[in-house]
């Protein structure tokens, strides 16, 4: 299993790419960083550097997603969705590998 993007999340990512003039060669890189109130955080950015030995690449709803193999241990099955309400909007992360998450949902413990 890999990182899962919902259709709503993919549409927001495509919109962001257009609004920020990202190149056609760029893909969405998702990884794990140390930090946050629970110990690990999500790193998400557009990138153009791909390494066959270190990265895995997936295509979902027209969005290329790349995860480095070290981060994949913590992100296998991660579902990224887009939430929008009257009060707030943004990406949500549902990580089956997390044993604990912070209140804001942007960091986790595995």
C-alpha positions in Angstrom: 0.0 0.0 0.0 1.1 3.6 -0.5 0.0 7.1 0.4 -3.7 7.6 -0.6 -4.9 10.9 -2.0 -8.6 11.5 -2.1 -10.1 13.2 -5.2 -10.7 16.3 -3.2 -7.1 16.5 -2.0 -5.8 15.8 -5.5 -8.0 18.6 -6.9 -6.5 21.1 -4.4 -3.0 19.9 -5.2 -3.6 20.5 -8.9 -5.1 23.9 -8.2 -2.0 24.8 -6.1 0.4 23.7 -8.8 -1.4 26.0 -11.4 -1.6 28.9 -9.0 2.1 28.7 -8.2 3.4 28.0 -11.7 5.0 24.7 -10.8 6.7 22.9 -13.7 5.1 19.9 -15.4 8.0 17.8 -14.2 7.3 18.5 -10.5 5.6 15.9 -8.3 4.3 16.0 -4.8 6.9 14.7 -2.3 5.6 13.4 1.0 7.9 12.5 3.8 8.4 12.4 7.6 10.4 14.9 9.6 11.4 15.0 13.3 9.5 17.5 15.3 6.0 18.6 16.2 4.4 18.0 19.6 4.1 14.3 19.0 7.6 13.7 17.7 7.2 13.2 13.9 5.7 15.6 11.3 4.6 15.4 7.7 6.8 17.1 5.1 4.9 18.0 1.9 6.4 19.9 -1.0 6.7 19.9 -4.8 10.0 18.5 -6.1 11.6 17.5 -9.3 14.5 15.3 -8.0 13.7 11.6 -8.1 16.1 8.8 -7.1 15.1 5.2 -8.1 17.1 3.8 -5.3 15.6 5.9 -2.6 12.1 6.8 -3.8 8.8 5.2 -4.7 6.4 6.9 -7.1 2.7 6.6 -7.4 0.0 8.2 -9.5 -3.4 9.1 -8.0 -6.2 11.1 -9.6 -3.7 12.7 -12.0 -1.2 13.7 -9.2 2.3 12.1 -9.1 3.2 11.3 -5.5 6.7 10.4 -4.4 7.7 9.0 -1.0 11.2 8.2 0.1 11.7 4.6 1.3 12.6 5.6 4.9 9.5 7.7 5.3 7.4 4.9 3.7 7.8 2.9 6.8 5.8 5.5 8.7 3.4 6.5 5.9 2.2 3.2 4.4 -1.6 3.6 4.2 -1.6 7.3 5.0 -4.8 8.9 3.6 -4.6 12.6 2.7 -8.0 14.4 2.3 -9.1 18.0 1.9 -11.4 19.4 4.6 -13.4 22.6 4.2 -15.9 24.1 6.5 -17.1 27.6 7.4 -14.3 28.0 10.0 -11.3 26.3 8.4 -9.9 24.4 5.5 -6.8 22.3 4.8 -5.4 18.9 4.4 -6.1 16.2 6.9 -3.9 13.1 7.5 -5.3 9.7 8.6 -2.3 7.6 9.3 -2.9 3.9 10.4 0.7 3.8 11.7 0.3 6.5 14.2 -0.1 5.4 17.8 -0.7 9.0 19.0 -1.4 12.3 17.2 -1.4 15.9 18.3 -4.6 17.9 18.6 -4.0 19.8 15.3 -3.3 16.5 13.4 0.0 17.6 11.9 2.3 15.5 14.0 2.3 11.9 15.2 4.0 9.2 17.1 4.7 5.8 15.5 
